Each structure stands twice: as C-alpha cells, then as structure tokens.
Amino acid sequence: MEVSKLHHLGDYESPAAGGNGKTVKIELYAGELEGTPAAHSEIQDLVWFGPRDDAALLAPSLRDVIFPDLRLRGLIAPASY
C-alpha cells in the first residue's frame, strides 16, 4: 500500500485506551491510499467507521479529542449519533 499527497492535520495528546493512566501522543496525517490497507506492527485490526456507527467503540483519543477537533475545523462531517 502506498500513500500520496500526505499532509499534516494536527498533533494530539489524550489518555490511552484501557484506563491505565498512560497518555498517547498522536501526529495525524491525511493522504490518498493506493492499494488495500492492512494491519501491522502493534495494530491488530483495521475497521471502517462511519458517522452512524457507535462512538462508544472508538478509542478515547478519537472520540473525545481528534474527531471533535476535525468537526470543529470542518474537516469531517458533524456527528450523527
């Protein structure tokens, strides 16, 4: 899989999933995918998540920090849940 037209969306910090008191730091980029995405390294599974899917299934960093910021900036559609 290749990624082209990569651009930086932001830097984020959030509590890690699992409530273990750890923090994750995320450098978020967007780009165009060529090929089929596949999980590797510490990523076990990839899933597609849409605006009507259950937000409770998301990691706290996505649900509470990243998606609200991207919505506020008009980069993704408003939540429909």
N, CA, C and O atoms as a printed pandas DataFrame, in Angstrom:
     atom_number atom_name residue_name chain_id  residue_number  x_coord  y_coord  z_coord
0              1         N          MET        A               1    0.836   -1.163    0.000
1              2        CA          MET        A               1    0.000    0.000    0.000
2              3         C          MET        A               1    0.891    1.239    0.000
3              4         O          MET        A               1    1.891    1.295    0.716
4              5         N          GLU        A               2    0.527    2.213   -0.794
5              6        CA          GLU        A               2    1.251    3.469   -0.855
6              7         C          GLU        A               2    0.328    4.613   -0.478
7              8         O          GLU        A               2   -0.885    4.545   -0.676
8              9         N          VAL        A               3    0.927    5.675    0.074
9             10        CA          VAL        A               3    0.177    6.874    0.438
10            11         C          VAL        A               3    0.777    8.048   -0.314
11            12         O          VAL        A               3    1.995    8.227   -0.331
12            13         N          SER        A               4   -0.082    8.850   -0.939
13            14        CA          SER        A               4    0.399   10.037   -1.640
14            15         C          SER        A               4   -0.370   11.262   -1.156
15            16         O          SER        A               4   -1.387   11.146   -0.472
16            17         N          LYS        A               5    0.126   12.420   -1.518
17            18        CA          LYS        A               5   -0.479   13.702   -1.141
18            19         C          LYS        A               5   -0.685   13.806    0.366
19            20         O          LYS        A               5   -1.749   14.214    0.830
20            21         N          LEU        A               6    0.324   13.441    1.108
21            22        CA          LEU        A               6    0.266   13.430    2.568
22            23         C          LEU        A               6    0.338   14.859    3.115
23            24         O          LEU        A               6    1.187   15.650    2.704
24            25         N          HIS        A               7   -0.573   15.179    4.053
25            26        CA          HIS        A               7   -0.499   16.476    4.724
26            27         C          HIS        A               7   -0.870   16.337    6.199
27            28         O          HIS        A               7   -1.709   15.519    6.577
28            29         N          HIS        A               8   -0.228   17.149    7.006
29            30        CA          HIS        A               8   -0.356   17.111    8.460
30            31         C          HIS        A               8   -1.671   17.752    8.892
31            32         O          HIS        A               8   -1.970   18.880    8.499
32            33         N          LEU        A               9   -2.467   17.034    9.705
33            34        CA          LEU        A               9   -3.731   17.566   10.216
34            35         C          LEU        A               9   -3.608   18.121   11.617
35            36         O          LEU        A               9   -4.346   19.037   11.983
36            37         N          GLY        A              10   -2.693   17.589   12.412
37            38        CA          GLY        A              10   -2.541   18.103   13.770
38            39         C          GLY        A              10   -1.804   17.149   14.675
39            40         O          GLY        A              10   -1.546   15.995   14.330
40            41         N          ASP        A              11   -1.470   17.664   15.850
41            42        CA          ASP        A              11   -0.835   16.881   16.904
42            43         C          ASP        A              11   -1.799   16.833   18.082
43            44         O          ASP        A              11   -2.389   17.847   18.455
44            45         N          TYR        A              12   -1.953   15.658   18.660
45            46        CA          TYR        A              12   -2.939   15.451   19.723
46            47         C          TYR        A              12   -2.316   14.679   20.878
47            48         O          TYR        A              12   -1.366   13.917   20.696
48            49         N          GLU        A              13   -2.868   14.888   22.063
49            50        CA          GLU        A              13   -2.472   14.145   23.248
50            51         C          GLU        A              13   -3.753   13.778   23.988
51            52         O          GLU        A              13   -4.652   14.604   24.140
52            53         N          SER        A              14   -3.825   12.525   24.447
53            54        CA          SER        A              14   -5.056   12.036   25.050
54            55         C          SER        A              14   -4.759   10.852   25.955
55            56         O          SER        A              14   -3.745   10.178   25.776
56            57         N          PRO        A              15   -5.642   10.586   26.940
57            58        CA          PRO        A              15   -5.482    9.358   27.723
58            59         C          PRO        A              15   -5.534    8.134   26.804
59            60         O          PRO        A              15   -6.327    8.091   25.863
60            61         N          ALA        A              16   -4.698    7.158   27.079
61            62        CA          ALA        A              16   -4.678    5.928   26.288
62            63         C          ALA        A              16   -5.931    5.100   26.570
63            64         O          ALA        A              16   -6.508    5.180   27.655
64            65         N          ALA        A              17   -6.339    4.315   25.593
65            66        CA          ALA        A              17   -7.461    3.392   25.780
66            67         C          ALA        A              17   -7.086    2.386   26.859
67            68         O          ALA        A              17   -5.919    2.015   26.985
68            69         N          GLY        A              18   -8.059    1.947   27.629
69            70        CA          GLY        A              18   -7.806    0.949   28.658
70            71         C          GLY        A              18   -7.717    1.516   30.057
71            72         O          GLY        A              18   -7.644    0.759   31.025
72            73         N          GLY        A              19   -7.723    2.840   30.187
73            74        CA          GLY        A              19   -7.746    3.451   31.507
74            75         C          GLY        A              19   -6.565    3.105   32.392
75            76         O          GLY        A              19   -6.719    3.003   33.609
76            77         N          ASN        A              20   -5.386    2.922   31.808
77            78        CA          ASN        A              20   -4.211    2.534   32.597
78            79         C          ASN        A              20   -3.378    3.733   33.055
79            80         O          ASN        A              20   -2.269    3.556   33.558
80            81         N          GLY        A              21   -3.895    4.933   32.888
81            82        CA          GLY        A              21   -3.195    6.131   33.309
82            83         C          GLY        A              21   -2.112    6.605   32.347
83            84         O          GLY        A              21   -1.402    7.565   32.648
84            85         N          LYS        A              22   -1.973    5.960   31.213
85            86        CA          LYS        A              22   -0.973    6.360   30.227
86            87         C          LYS        A              22   -1.562    7.369   29.250
87            88         O          LYS        A              22   -2.780    7.500   29.126
88            89         N          THR        A              23   -0.688    8.070   28.568
89            90        CA          THR        A              23   -1.084    9.072   27.589
90            91         C          THR        A              23   -0.534    8.679   26.223
91            92         O          THR        A              23    0.570    8.145   26.118
92            93         N          VAL        A              24   -1.306    8.945   25.188
93            94        CA          VAL        A              24   -0.816    8.738   23.822
94            95         C          VAL        A              24   -0.613   10.099   23.171
95            96         O          VAL        A              24   -1.373   11.037   23.408
96            97         N          LYS        A              25    0.425   10.190   22.347
97            98        CA          LYS        A              25    0.673   11.377   21.537
98            99         C          LYS        A              25    0.514   10.959   20.088
99           100         O          LYS        A              25    1.110    9.979   19.642
100          101         N          ILE        A              26   -0.287   11.704   19.364
101          102        CA          ILE        A              26   -0.649   11.325   18.001
102          103         C          ILE        A              26   -0.292   12.448   17.045
103          104         O          ILE        A              26   -0.670   13.599   17.263
104          105         N          GLU        A              27    0.440   12.115   15.982
105          106        CA          GLU        A              27    0.681   13.026   14.871
106          107         C          GLU        A              27   -0.233   12.537   13.756
107          108         O          GLU        A              27   -0.010   11.463   13.198
108          109         N          LEU        A              28   -1.258   13.316   13.428
109          110        CA          LEU        A              28   -2.285   12.877   12.478
110          111         C          LEU        A              28   -2.030   13.459   11.095
111          112         O          LEU        A              28   -1.827   14.663   10.936
112          113         N          TYR        A              29   -2.044   12.587   10.106
113          114        CA          TYR        A              29   -1.843   12.972    8.712
114          115         C          TYR        A              29   -3.000   12.441    7.877
115          116         O          TYR        A              29   -3.644   11.461    8.253
116          117         N          ALA        A              30   -3.259   13.077    6.761
117          118        CA          ALA        A              30   -4.234   12.600    5.782
118          119         C          ALA        A              30   -3.515   12.434    4.454
119          120         O          ALA        A              30   -2.539   13.128    4.167
120          121         N          GLY        A              31   -4.008   11.511    3.657
121          122        CA          GLY        A              31   -3.415   11.286    2.347
122          123         C          GLY        A              31   -4.337   10.405    1.521
123          124         O          GLY        A              31   -5.408   10.005    1.980
124          125         N          GLU        A              32   -3.922   10.115    0.329
125          126        CA          GLU        A              32   -4.675    9.236   -0.560
126          127         C          GLU        A              32   -4.030    7.859   -0.558
127          128         O          GLU        A              32   -2.825    7.727   -0.772
128          129         N          LEU        A              33   -4.849    6.822   -0.311
129          130        CA          LEU        A              33   -4.342    5.451   -0.283
130          131         C          LEU        A              33   -4.394    4.835   -1.672
131          132         O          LEU        A              33   -5.347    5.037   -2.424
132          133         N          GLU        A              34   -3.365    4.087   -1.992
133          134        CA          GLU        A              34   -3.337    3.282   -3.206
134          135         C          GLU        A              34   -3.080    1.856   -2.762
135          136         O          GLU        A              34   -2.027    1.570   -2.192
136          137         N          GLY        A              35   -4.018    0.955   -3.011
137          138        CA          GLY        A              35   -3.888   -0.419   -2.555
138          139         C          GLY        A              35   -4.842   -0.689   -1.418
139          140         O          GLY        A              35   -5.747    0.102   -1.152
140          141         N          THR        A              36   -4.641   -1.804   -0.749
141          142        CA          THR        A              36   -5.516   -2.229    0.333
142          143         C          THR        A              36   -4.818   -2.049    1.670
143          144         O          THR        A              36   -3.739   -2.604    1.875
144          145         N          PRO        A              37   -5.413   -1.278    2.594
145          146        CA          PRO        A              37   -4.796   -1.120    3.921
146          147         C          PRO        A              37   -4.727   -2.462    4.655
147          148         O          PRO        A              37   -5.610   -3.305    4.496
148          149         N          ALA        A              38   -3.691   -2.656    5.448
149          150        CA          ALA        A              38   -3.530   -3.882    6.220
150          151         C          ALA        A              38   -2.930   -3.549    7.583
151          152         O          ALA        A              38   -2.065   -2.680    7.695
152          153         N          ALA        A              39   -3.394   -4.243    8.610
153          154        CA          ALA        A              39   -2.854   -4.066    9.968
154          155         C          ALA        A              39   -1.439   -4.639   10.032
155          156         O          ALA        A              39   -1.148   -5.665    9.417
156          157         N          HIS        A              40   -0.558   -3.961   10.789
157          158        CA          HIS        A              40    0.788   -4.482   11.022
158          159         C          HIS        A              40    1.343   -3.842   12.283
159          160         O          HIS        A              40    0.732   -2.931   12.842
160          161         N          SER        A              41    2.484   -4.308   12.727
161          162        CA          SER        A              41    3.135   -3.859   13.967
162          163         C          SER        A              41    2.181   -4.042   15.137
163          164         O          SER        A              41    1.626   -5.125   15.318
164          165         N          GLU        A              42    1.983   -2.989   15.937
165          166        CA          GLU        A              42    1.114   -3.117   17.116
166          167         C          GLU        A              42   -0.368   -3.022   16.779
167          168         O          GLU        A              42   -1.205   -3.213   17.661
168          169         N          ILE        A              43   -0.713   -2.734   15.536
169          170        CA          ILE        A              43   -2.120   -2.639   15.116
170          171         C          ILE        A              43   -2.618   -4.036   14.770
171          172         O          ILE        A              43   -2.112   -4.678   13.849
172          173         N          GLN        A              44   -3.623   -4.502   15.525
173          174        CA          GLN        A              44   -4.134   -5.860   15.329
174          175         C          GLN        A              44   -5.199   -5.931   14.238
175          176         O          GLN        A              44   -5.194   -6.854   13.424
176          177         N          ASP        A              45   -6.121   -4.951   14.219
177          178        CA          ASP        A              45   -7.235   -4.974   13.270
178          179         C          ASP        A              45   -7.467   -3.582   12.692
179          180         O          ASP        A              45   -7.195   -2.577   13.348
180          181         N          LEU        A              46   -7.962   -3.530   11.478
181          182        CA          LEU        A              46   -8.452   -2.299   10.868
182          183         C          LEU        A              46   -9.950   -2.455   10.651
183          184         O          LEU        A              46  -10.413   -3.508   10.210
184          185         N          VAL        A              47  -10.703   -1.414   10.959
185          186        CA          VAL        A              47  -12.141   -1.423   10.705
186          187         C          VAL        A              47  -12.532   -0.089   10.097
187          188         O          VAL        A              47  -11.897    0.930   10.369
188          189         N          TRP        A              48  -13.572   -0.086    9.277
189          190        CA          TRP        A              48  -14.119    1.150    8.746
190          191         C          TRP        A              48  -15.147    1.657    9.733
191          192         O          TRP        A              48  -15.980    0.887   10.212
192          193         N          PHE        A              49  -15.102    2.933   10.041
193          194        CA          PHE        A              49  -16.018    3.551   10.993
194          195         C          PHE        A              49  -16.711    4.706   10.308
195          196         O          PHE        A              49  -16.057    5.605    9.778
196          197         N          GLY        A              50  -18.048    4.686   10.316
197          198        CA          GLY        A              50  -18.827    5.736    9.670
198          199         C          GLY        A              50  -19.540    6.618   10.672
199          200         O          GLY        A              50  -19.550    6.317   11.865
200          201         N          PRO        A              51  -20.136    7.701   10.208
201          202        CA          PRO        A              51  -20.787    8.657   11.108
202          203         C          PRO        A              51  -21.975    8.075   11.873
203          204         O          PRO        A              51  -22.395    8.655   12.875
204          205         N          ARG        A              52  -22.517    6.965   11.437
205          206        CA          ARG        A              52  -23.660    6.362   12.140
206          207         C          ARG        A              52  -23.270    5.185   13.025
207          208         O          ARG        A              52  -24.131    4.569   13.654
208          209         N          ASP        A              53  -21.973    4.867   13.077
209          210        CA          ASP        A              53  -21.506    3.788   13.938
210          211         C          ASP        A              53  -21.431    4.267   15.383
211          212         O          ASP        A              53  -21.420    5.470   15.643
212          213         N          ASP        A              54  -21.380    3.328   16.319
213          214        CA          ASP        A              54  -21.402    3.614   17.753
214          215         C          ASP        A              54  -20.075    4.217   18.213
215          216         O          ASP        A              54  -19.051    3.534   18.215
216          217         N          ALA        A              55  -20.092    5.497   18.602
217          218        CA          ALA        A              55  -18.880    6.193   19.027
218          219         C          ALA        A              55  -18.264    5.579   20.283
219          220         O          ALA        A              55  -17.077    5.776   20.541
220          221         N          ALA        A              56  -19.044    4.844   21.063
221          222        CA          ALA        A              56  -18.514    4.207   22.275
222          223         C          ALA        A              56  -17.446    3.158   21.937
223          224         O          ALA        A              56  -16.652    2.783   22.800
224          225         N          LEU        A              57  -17.425    2.691   20.697
225          226        CA          LEU        A              57  -16.446    1.687   20.282
226          227         C          LEU        A              57  -15.087    2.300   19.938
227          228         O          LEU        A              57  -14.109    1.574   19.764
228          229         N          LEU        A              58  -15.020    3.608   19.840
229          230        CA          LEU        A              58  -13.782    4.285   19.473
230          231         C          LEU        A              58  -12.846    4.452   20.664
231          232         O          LEU        A              58  -13.285    4.487   21.814
232          233         N          ALA        A              59  -11.576    4.552   20.379
233          234        CA          ALA        A              59  -10.595    4.903   21.410
234          235         C          ALA        A              59  -10.906    6.313   21.904
235          236         O          ALA        A              59  -11.386    7.146   21.135
236          237         N          PRO        A              60  -10.636    6.587   23.184
237          238        CA          PRO        A              60  -10.914    7.930   23.712
238          239         C          PRO        A              60  -10.241    9.045   22.915
239          240         O          PRO        A              60  -10.808   10.129   22.773
240          241         N          SER        A              61   -9.058    8.799   22.402
241          242        CA          SER        A              61   -8.364    9.839   21.633
242          243         C          SER        A              61   -9.159   10.245   20.398
243          244         O          SER        A              61   -9.222   11.428   20.063
244          245         N          LEU        A              62   -9.760    9.283   19.726
245          246        CA          LEU        A              62  -10.583    9.593   18.557
246          247         C          LEU        A              62  -11.903   10.241   18.956
247          248         O          LEU        A              62  -12.278   11.289   18.429
248          249         N          ARG        A              63  -12.597    9.612   19.887
249          250        CA          ARG        A              63  -13.944   10.039   20.281
250          251         C          ARG        A              63  -13.951   11.407   20.963
251          252         O          ARG        A              63  -14.807   12.243   20.674
252          253         N          ASP        A              64  -13.006   11.631   21.860
253          254        CA          ASP        A              64  -13.065   12.813   22.725
254          255         C          ASP        A              64  -12.169   13.969   22.297
255          256         O          ASP        A              64  -12.376   15.104   22.727
256          257         N          VAL        A              65  -11.179   13.694   21.458
257          258        CA          VAL        A              65  -10.213   14.734   21.114
258          259         C          VAL        A              65  -10.130   14.964   19.603
259          260         O          VAL        A              65  -10.384   16.071   19.128
260          261         N          ILE        A              66   -9.776   13.926   18.853
261          262        CA          ILE        A              66   -9.491   14.103   17.429
262          263         C          ILE        A              66  -10.750   14.400   16.617
263          264         O          ILE        A              66  -10.793   15.407   15.911
264          265         N          PHE        A              67  -11.773   13.550   16.699
265          266        CA          PHE        A              67  -12.979   13.797   15.901
266          267         C          PHE        A              67  -13.643   15.126   16.238
267          268         O          PHE        A              67  -14.048   15.835   15.317
268          269         N          PRO        A              68  -13.779   15.509   17.532
269          270        CA          PRO        A              68  -14.358   16.830   17.812
270          271         C          PRO        A              68  -13.546   17.975   17.177
271          272         O          PRO        A              68  -14.126   18.931   16.661
272          273         N          ASP        A              69  -12.220   17.879   17.215
273          274        CA          ASP        A              69  -11.396   18.918   16.604
274          275         C          ASP        A              69  -11.581   18.955   15.092
275          276         O          ASP        A              69  -11.717   20.033   14.513
276          277         N          LEU        A              70  -11.589   17.789   14.443
277          278        CA          LEU        A              70  -11.763   17.755   12.988
278          279         C          LEU        A              70  -13.138   18.267   12.580
279          280         O          LEU        A              70  -13.269   18.912   11.540
280          281         N          ARG        A              71  -14.169   17.989   13.383
281          282        CA          ARG        A              71  -15.512   18.532   13.104
282          283         C          ARG        A              71  -15.521   20.048   13.251
283          284         O          ARG        A              71  -16.049   20.756   12.394
284          285         N          LEU        A              72  -14.939   20.541   14.330
285          286        CA          LEU        A              72  -14.882   21.976   14.590
286          287         C          LEU        A              72  -14.186   22.715   13.448
287          288         O          LEU        A              72  -14.580   23.823   13.086
288          289         N          ARG        A              73  -13.163   22.103   12.891
289          290        CA          ARG        A              73  -12.415   22.705   11.791
290          291         C          ARG        A              73  -13.045   22.443   10.419
291          292         O          ARG        A              73  -12.515   22.884    9.400
292          293         N          GLY        A              74  -14.180   21.723   10.392
293          294        CA          GLY        A              74  -14.879   21.454    9.136
294          295         C          GLY        A              74  -14.209   20.429    8.257
295          296         O          GLY        A              74  -14.472   20.381    7.055
296          297         N          LEU        A              75  -13.338   19.597    8.833
297          298        CA          LEU        A              75  -12.628   18.590    8.052
298          299         C          LEU        A              75  -13.375   17.279    7.933
299          300         O          LEU        A              75  -13.113   16.492    7.023
300          301         N          ILE        A              76  -14.305   17.037    8.846
301          302        CA          ILE        A              76  -15.199   15.873    8.733
302          303         C          ILE        A              76  -16.611   16.340    9.056
303          304         O          ILE        A              76  -16.806   17.386    9.676
304          305         N          ALA        A              77  -17.589   15.556    8.629
305          306        CA          ALA        A              77  -18.992   15.909    8.815
306          307         C          ALA        A              77  -19.378   15.859   10.304
307          308         O          ALA        A              77  -18.759   15.133   11.083
308          309         N          PRO        A              78  -20.392   16.626   10.690
309          310        CA          PRO        A              78  -20.891   16.560   12.079
310          311         C          PRO        A              78  -21.322   15.139   12.437
311          312         O          PRO        A              78  -21.702   14.351   11.571
312          313         N          ALA        A              79  -21.256   14.832   13.725
313          314        CA          ALA        A              79  -21.666   13.509   14.217
314          315         C          ALA        A              79  -23.156   13.346   13.993
315          316         O          ALA        A              79  -23.918   14.311   14.058
316          317         N          SER        A              80  -23.564   12.108   13.727
317          318        CA          SER        A              80  -24.984   11.834   13.544
318          319         C          SER        A              80  -25.491   10.869   14.602
319          320         O          SER        A              80  -26.542   10.254   14.422
320          321         N          TYR        A              81  -24.760   10.724   15.706
321          322        CA          TYR        A              81  -25.185    9.829   16.780
322          323         C          TYR        A              81  -25.755   10.632   17.915
323          324         O          TYR        A              81  -26.173   10.064   18.924
